[in-house]
Amino acid sequence: MRPARQTDYAVLFVDDEDKALKYFRMAFAKDFPVLTAGGVAQALEVLEAEGDRIGVLITDQRMPGQPGVELLKQARARWPGIVRILTTAYSDLENAIAAVNRGEILRYVTKPWDIQALRLELRHAMDFFQLRQERDLLLEAKLSVRRQMLQAERLRALIAIAGALERLHGAPAAVAAWVLDTANRPEGDSESPELWGADVAETLRLTRLSREIHALDRATPLGFPDRIGLASLCADAGIGVSGGAPEVSGQGGLLLDLMSTLAQSVGAPATACLVGCALADGEPGASVVVTGPGPRSDDPDRLLRAYLLAGHHGGSLHSTWEPVGPRLELRLPVEPRAVDPPGPDADWLTEQFTRLEDWGV
């Protein structure tokens, strides 16, 4: 991304005197795009509409209604990246100094203006704004690379852990699917670690996940002795059901655990659409699509248990995060295979890491 030119961003000048607005525009329109407002209320409207293209906000202090420092206080809270300047007469210096001390403005400019001095102040303020923008872009890029590295490290570590399990079937593939689906969640839902402290947080997280995976493995019984109707299973988990699907063989307690985890992950009220389907290998199966409004405080690690339980029963789980809420698609074979497939080979692992790398680009 190219650095922004000084003329890419506007200066917003706020004053209740029409002559002052006109004079400011005439003086500085050749240096910057200039926006003007006749008071605090109008300035907030301009900020709402044009905030992304405003680099500097300069306002008079004495205006009818709310003073300029009130506008600067709100701008600091809602548009913190904009550089704020207060212009005032000598008799108002006490308010200006107080605003500087509170961090609401970068500096103040006294009236009457020296046009050349004010032009220099505005250029310095715009330069400061752009340097901060470039710093934020660089930091964002570093964080993006770091997030990608953490996802790759998590995928590698968890697949290695899953490969050593004794009772859970299909765990490596289930872990890979969970990591990749988590990586594709929209910004704001997944964690955004700072550059500092990220390694510590990730190590603690992997330790906790490893313990949970091994505890689930130790508690998993052998075989699939139960014949289960998915509609009744969803109802027991508090999920509303539409449609119908064939019964499946499995472990009733684990499948109820799976459905309950899905219900918690999508939030209440959770609903499910059930249909019969053919799996990728042509075997008969059942599809369960669970949707909901989304929980208020979501934990992306919660779903790992569901991915493992789906994989153990020979099925798969895929999560997408849509504007209306999360959508979880579970597919289960009618008759799961009791024999665990061989561990992941190099080609399969290469495919997973390539997908993760594509996500991070």
ROTIVO-718861 format. One record per residue (C-alpha): x, y negated, z. Coordinates in nm, 2 decimals. Layout:
N
[atom [X, Y, Z]]
...
END
This chain:
361
[atom [0.00, 0.00, 0.00]]
[atom [0.15, -0.33, -0.10]]
[atom [0.19, -0.61, 0.16]]
[atom [-0.09, -0.87, 0.14]]
[atom [0.00, -1.20, -0.01]]
[atom [-0.07, -1.51, 0.21]]
[atom [-0.36, -1.60, -0.02]]
[atom [-0.53, -1.27, 0.04]]
[atom [-0.66, -1.38, 0.38]]
[atom [-0.87, -1.69, 0.46]]
[atom [-0.86, -1.95, 0.73]]
[atom [-1.19, -2.01, 0.91]]
[atom [-1.22, -2.37, 1.04]]
[atom [-1.50, -2.46, 1.28]]
[atom [-1.61, -2.81, 1.36]]
[atom [-1.95, -2.98, 1.41]]
[atom [-1.85, -3.28, 1.20]]
[atom [-1.92, -3.25, 0.82]]
[atom [-1.64, -3.49, 0.74]]
[atom [-1.39, -3.29, 0.94]]
[atom [-1.49, -2.97, 0.75]]
[atom [-1.46, -3.15, 0.41]]
[atom [-1.13, -3.30, 0.51]]
[atom [-0.98, -2.97, 0.62]]
[atom [-1.09, -2.80, 0.30]]
[atom [-0.94, -3.07, 0.08]]
[atom [-0.61, -3.06, 0.28]]
[atom [-0.55, -2.69, 0.29]]
[atom [-0.75, -2.52, 0.01]]
[atom [-0.44, -2.50, -0.21]]
[atom [-0.26, -2.32, 0.07]]
[atom [-0.52, -2.06, 0.18]]
[atom [-0.88, -1.96, 0.10]]
[atom [-1.08, -2.18, 0.34]]
[atom [-1.41, -2.09, 0.51]]
[atom [-1.59, -2.34, 0.73]]
[atom [-1.86, -2.33, 0.99]]
[atom [-2.05, -2.61, 1.18]]
[atom [-2.06, -2.45, 1.52]]
[atom [-2.01, -2.13, 1.73]]
[atom [-2.33, -1.96, 1.61]]
[atom [-2.25, -2.02, 1.24]]
[atom [-1.89, -1.92, 1.29]]
[atom [-2.00, -1.58, 1.44]]
[atom [-2.22, -1.53, 1.13]]
[atom [-1.92, -1.59, 0.90]]
[atom [-1.70, -1.36, 1.11]]
[atom [-1.96, -1.09, 1.09]]
[atom [-1.98, -1.12, 0.71]]
[atom [-1.61, -1.20, 0.63]]
[atom [-1.41, -1.08, 0.93]]
[atom [-1.21, -0.84, 0.72]]
[atom [-1.06, -1.12, 0.51]]
[atom [-1.00, -1.38, 0.78]]
[atom [-0.65, -1.41, 0.91]]
[atom [-0.67, -1.73, 1.11]]
[atom [-0.95, -1.89, 1.31]]
[atom [-0.91, -2.26, 1.41]]
[atom [-1.18, -2.43, 1.60]]
[atom [-1.25, -2.77, 1.76]]
[atom [-1.31, -2.76, 2.13]]
[atom [-1.58, -3.02, 2.18]]
[atom [-1.90, -2.92, 1.99]]
[atom [-2.27, -2.94, 2.07]]
[atom [-2.39, -2.62, 2.24]]
[atom [-2.10, -2.38, 2.31]]
[atom [-1.74, -2.51, 2.31]]
[atom [-1.46, -2.38, 2.09]]
[atom [-1.31, -2.17, 2.37]]
[atom [-1.63, -1.96, 2.39]]
[atom [-1.60, -1.88, 2.02]]
[atom [-1.23, -1.78, 2.07]]
[atom [-1.32, -1.56, 2.36]]
[atom [-1.58, -1.37, 2.15]]
[atom [-1.34, -1.35, 1.86]]
[atom [-1.07, -1.20, 2.08]]
[atom [-1.30, -0.93, 2.20]]
[atom [-1.46, -0.84, 1.86]]
[atom [-1.19, -0.93, 1.60]]
[atom [-0.87, -0.90, 1.80]]
[atom [-0.64, -0.91, 1.49]]
[atom [-0.74, -1.26, 1.39]]
[atom [-0.49, -1.53, 1.50]]
[atom [-0.68, -1.79, 1.71]]
[atom [-0.60, -2.16, 1.73]]
[atom [-0.77, -2.44, 1.93]]
[atom [-0.77, -2.80, 1.81]]
[atom [-0.85, -3.06, 2.07]]
[atom [-0.79, -3.42, 2.18]]
[atom [-0.54, -3.50, 2.46]]
[atom [-0.83, -3.53, 2.71]]
[atom [-0.91, -3.16, 2.66]]
[atom [-0.56, -3.02, 2.71]]
[atom [-0.65, -2.86, 3.04]]
[atom [-0.90, -2.63, 2.86]]
[atom [-0.66, -2.55, 2.58]]
[atom [-0.38, -2.46, 2.82]]
[atom [-0.62, -2.24, 3.02]]
[atom [-0.72, -2.06, 2.70]]
[atom [-0.35, -2.00, 2.61]]
[atom [-0.29, -1.85, 2.95]]
[atom [-0.59, -1.62, 2.92]]
[atom [-0.46, -1.49, 2.59]]
[atom [-0.76, -1.63, 2.39]]
[atom [-0.55, -1.84, 2.16]]
[atom [-0.20, -1.82, 2.01]]
[atom [-0.16, -2.20, 2.05]]
[atom [-0.34, -2.53, 2.04]]
[atom [-0.31, -2.83, 1.81]]
[atom [-0.38, -3.18, 1.94]]
[atom [-0.59, -3.44, 1.75]]
[atom [-0.54, -3.65, 1.55]]
[atom [-0.36, -3.40, 1.32]]
[atom [-0.03, -3.44, 1.15]]
[atom [-0.13, -3.27, 0.82]]
[atom [0.22, -3.15, 0.74]]
[atom [0.27, -3.02, 1.10]]
[atom [-0.07, -2.84, 1.09]]
[atom [0.01, -2.69, 0.76]]
[atom [0.33, -2.55, 0.90]]
[atom [0.14, -2.42, 1.21]]
[atom [-0.12, -2.25, 0.98]]
[atom [0.15, -2.09, 0.77]]
[atom [0.33, -1.95, 1.08]]
[atom [-0.01, -1.82, 1.21]]
[atom [-0.08, -1.65, 0.88]]
[atom [0.27, -1.50, 0.87]]
[atom [0.22, -1.37, 1.22]]
[atom [-0.12, -1.22, 1.12]]
[atom [0.03, -1.04, 0.82]]
[atom [0.33, -0.91, 1.01]]
[atom [0.09, -0.76, 1.27]]
[atom [-0.12, -0.61, 0.99]]
[atom [0.19, -0.45, 0.83]]
[atom [0.30, -0.32, 1.18]]
[atom [-0.05, -0.17, 1.23]]
[atom [-0.04, 0.00, 0.89]]
[atom [0.30, 0.15, 0.96]]
[atom [0.19, 0.27, 1.30]]
[atom [-0.12, 0.42, 1.14]]
[atom [0.09, 0.60, 0.88]]
[atom [0.32, 0.74, 1.15]]
[atom [0.03, 0.86, 1.36]]
[atom [-0.12, 1.02, 1.05]]
[atom [0.20, 1.21, 0.99]]
[atom [0.23, 1.30, 1.35]]
[atom [-0.13, 1.43, 1.36]]
[atom [-0.05, 1.65, 1.05]]
[atom [0.26, 1.78, 1.22]]
[atom [0.07, 1.87, 1.54]]
[atom [-0.20, 2.05, 1.34]]
[atom [0.07, 2.25, 1.16]]
[atom [0.24, 2.34, 1.49]]
[atom [-0.10, 2.43, 1.64]]
[atom [-0.18, 2.66, 1.35]]
[atom [0.16, 2.83, 1.36]]
[atom [0.15, 2.88, 1.74]]
[atom [-0.21, 3.00, 1.76]]
[atom [-0.18, 3.24, 1.47]]
[atom [0.12, 3.40, 1.64]]
[atom [-0.08, 3.42, 1.97]]
[atom [-0.38, 3.57, 1.79]]
[atom [-0.17, 3.82, 1.61]]
[atom [-0.07, 3.98, 1.95]]
[atom [-0.43, 4.04, 2.07]]
[atom [-0.54, 4.39, 2.13]]
[atom [-0.92, 4.39, 2.12]]
[atom [-1.04, 4.08, 1.93]]
[atom [-1.06, 4.17, 1.56]]
[atom [-0.97, 3.92, 1.28]]
[atom [-0.84, 3.66, 1.53]]
[atom [-0.56, 3.51, 1.31]]
[atom [-0.81, 3.43, 1.03]]
[atom [-1.06, 3.29, 1.28]]
[atom [-0.79, 3.07, 1.44]]
[atom [-0.68, 2.94, 1.10]]
[atom [-1.04, 2.85, 1.00]]
[atom [-1.09, 2.67, 1.33]]
[atom [-0.77, 2.47, 1.30]]
[atom [-0.85, 2.36, 0.94]]
[atom [-1.21, 2.28, 1.01]]
[atom [-1.10, 2.07, 1.31]]
[atom [-0.85, 1.89, 1.10]]
[atom [-1.12, 1.79, 0.85]]
[atom [-1.35, 1.64, 1.11]]
[atom [-1.41, 1.27, 1.06]]
[atom [-1.19, 1.01, 1.22]]
[atom [-1.29, 0.94, 1.58]]
[atom [-1.41, 1.29, 1.65]]
[atom [-1.08, 1.46, 1.66]]
[atom [-0.80, 1.35, 1.89]]
[atom [-0.57, 1.07, 1.79]]
[atom [-0.26, 1.11, 1.99]]
[atom [-0.02, 0.82, 2.03]]
[atom [0.34, 0.88, 1.92]]
[atom [0.45, 0.88, 2.28]]
[atom [0.31, 1.16, 2.50]]
[atom [0.18, 1.36, 2.21]]
[atom [0.42, 1.65, 2.25]]
[atom [0.33, 1.68, 2.62]]
[atom [-0.04, 1.67, 2.55]]
[atom [-0.02, 1.93, 2.27]]
[atom [0.19, 2.17, 2.48]]
[atom [-0.06, 2.15, 2.76]]
[atom [-0.35, 2.20, 2.52]]
[atom [-0.18, 2.51, 2.35]]
[atom [-0.11, 2.66, 2.70]]
[atom [-0.48, 2.62, 2.79]]
[atom [-0.60, 2.76, 2.46]]
[atom [-0.36, 3.06, 2.48]]
[atom [-0.49, 3.15, 2.83]]
[atom [-0.85, 3.12, 2.71]]
[atom [-0.78, 3.34, 2.40]]
[atom [-0.61, 3.61, 2.61]]
[atom [-0.89, 3.60, 2.87]]
[atom [-1.15, 3.65, 2.60]]
[atom [-0.94, 3.94, 2.45]]
[atom [-0.91, 4.12, 2.78]]
[atom [-1.29, 4.08, 2.84]]
[atom [-1.39, 4.21, 2.50]]
[atom [-1.53, 4.57, 2.50]]
[atom [-1.46, 4.82, 2.22]]
[atom [-1.71, 4.91, 1.95]]
[atom [-2.04, 4.76, 1.83]]
[atom [-2.31, 4.95, 2.01]]
[atom [-2.61, 4.71, 2.00]]
[atom [-2.86, 4.64, 1.72]]
[atom [-2.96, 4.28, 1.75]]
[atom [-3.22, 4.05, 1.59]]
[atom [-3.07, 3.71, 1.52]]
[atom [-3.40, 3.52, 1.57]]
[atom [-3.44, 3.65, 1.93]]
[atom [-3.07, 3.58, 1.99]]
[atom [-3.10, 3.22, 1.88]]
[atom [-3.42, 3.18, 2.09]]
[atom [-3.23, 3.31, 2.40]]
[atom [-2.96, 3.05, 2.33]]
[atom [-3.22, 2.77, 2.31]]
[atom [-3.20, 2.73, 1.93]]
[atom [-3.52, 2.67, 1.72]]
[atom [-3.54, 2.92, 1.43]]
[atom [-3.68, 2.91, 1.08]]
[atom [-3.65, 3.18, 0.82]]
[atom [-3.55, 3.54, 0.88]]
[atom [-3.25, 3.76, 0.85]]
[atom [-3.17, 4.13, 0.89]]
[atom [-3.07, 4.27, 1.23]]
[atom [-2.69, 4.31, 1.28]]
[atom [-2.48, 4.55, 1.48]]
[atom [-2.25, 4.41, 1.75]]
[atom [-2.19, 4.34, 2.11]]
[atom [-2.50, 4.17, 2.25]]
[atom [-2.34, 3.98, 2.53]]
[atom [-2.07, 3.84, 2.30]]
[atom [-2.31, 3.74, 2.02]]
[atom [-2.53, 3.56, 2.28]]
[atom [-2.21, 3.38, 2.40]]
[atom [-2.14, 3.29, 2.03]]
[atom [-2.49, 3.15, 1.98]]
[atom [-2.48, 2.95, 2.31]]
[atom [-2.15, 2.80, 2.21]]
[atom [-2.29, 2.69, 1.87]]
[atom [-2.59, 2.54, 2.05]]
[atom [-2.37, 2.34, 2.28]]
[atom [-2.15, 2.22, 1.99]]
[atom [-2.43, 2.07, 1.78]]
[atom [-2.63, 1.92, 2.07]]
[atom [-3.00, 1.94, 2.16]]
[atom [-3.23, 2.00, 1.99]]
[atom [-3.04, 2.27, 1.80]]
[atom [-3.21, 2.44, 1.51]]
[atom [-3.11, 2.74, 1.29]]
[atom [-3.21, 2.85, 0.94]]
[atom [-3.17, 3.23, 0.90]]
[atom [-3.14, 3.41, 0.57]]
[atom [-3.01, 3.74, 0.44]]
[atom [-2.70, 3.72, 0.22]]
[atom [-2.42, 3.91, 0.06]]
[atom [-2.07, 3.85, 0.20]]
[atom [-1.76, 3.79, -0.01]]
[atom [-1.69, 4.16, -0.04]]
[atom [-2.05, 4.23, -0.14]]
[atom [-2.15, 4.38, 0.19]]
[atom [-2.50, 4.29, 0.31]]
[atom [-2.50, 4.02, 0.58]]
[atom [-2.69, 3.74, 0.75]]
[atom [-2.64, 3.36, 0.73]]
[atom [-2.72, 3.14, 1.03]]
[atom [-2.69, 2.76, 0.97]]
[atom [-2.71, 2.57, 1.30]]
[atom [-2.76, 2.20, 1.30]]
[atom [-2.82, 1.93, 1.57]]
[atom [-2.77, 1.56, 1.65]]
[atom [-2.42, 1.62, 1.80]]
[atom [-2.33, 1.62, 2.17]]
[atom [-2.25, 1.28, 2.33]]
[atom [-1.90, 1.40, 2.44]]
[atom [-1.77, 1.66, 2.20]]
[atom [-1.48, 1.89, 2.27]]
[atom [-1.33, 2.03, 1.95]]
[atom [-1.17, 2.31, 2.14]]
[atom [-1.51, 2.45, 2.24]]
[atom [-1.57, 2.60, 1.90]]
[atom [-1.25, 2.81, 1.90]]
[atom [-1.44, 3.07, 2.11]]
[atom [-1.71, 3.08, 1.85]]
[atom [-1.47, 3.13, 1.57]]
[atom [-1.30, 3.41, 1.75]]
[atom [-1.63, 3.59, 1.83]]
[atom [-1.75, 3.55, 1.47]]
[atom [-1.42, 3.69, 1.34]]
[atom [-1.44, 3.98, 1.59]]
[atom [-1.77, 4.09, 1.45]]
[atom [-1.63, 4.08, 1.09]]
[atom [-1.79, 3.75, 1.01]]
[atom [-1.69, 3.39, 0.96]]
[atom [-1.77, 3.04, 1.09]]
[atom [-1.74, 2.71, 0.91]]
[atom [-1.81, 2.37, 1.05]]
[atom [-1.88, 2.04, 0.87]]
[atom [-1.95, 1.70, 1.03]]
[atom [-2.22, 1.51, 0.84]]
[atom [-2.37, 1.17, 0.91]]
[atom [-2.68, 1.33, 1.06]]
[atom [-2.48, 1.56, 1.29]]
[atom [-2.27, 1.87, 1.29]]
[atom [-2.35, 2.17, 1.07]]
[atom [-2.22, 2.51, 1.16]]
[atom [-2.26, 2.80, 0.92]]
[atom [-2.22, 3.15, 1.07]]
[atom [-2.20, 3.46, 0.84]]
[atom [-2.22, 3.81, 1.00]]
[atom [-2.21, 4.15, 0.83]]
[atom [-2.50, 4.38, 0.90]]
[atom [-2.25, 4.65, 1.00]]
[atom [-1.91, 4.51, 1.12]]
[atom [-1.60, 4.72, 1.08]]
[atom [-1.44, 4.85, 1.40]]
[atom [-1.10, 4.87, 1.25]]
[atom [-0.89, 4.55, 1.27]]
[atom [-0.75, 4.44, 0.94]]
[atom [-0.37, 4.41, 0.91]]
[atom [-0.20, 4.10, 1.03]]
[atom [-0.16, 3.80, 0.80]]
[atom [0.11, 3.83, 0.53]]
[atom [0.34, 3.55, 0.41]]
[atom [0.11, 3.46, 0.11]]
[atom [-0.19, 3.42, 0.34]]
[atom [0.00, 3.20, 0.58]]
[atom [0.14, 2.99, 0.29]]
[atom [-0.21, 2.93, 0.17]]
[atom [-0.32, 2.81, 0.52]]
[atom [-0.03, 2.57, 0.56]]
[atom [-0.08, 2.44, 0.21]]
[atom [-0.44, 2.36, 0.28]]
[atom [-0.34, 2.18, 0.60]]
[atom [-0.07, 1.98, 0.41]]
[atom [-0.33, 1.88, 0.15]]
[atom [-0.56, 1.75, 0.42]]
[atom [-0.28, 1.53, 0.56]]
[atom [-0.18, 1.37, 0.23]]
END
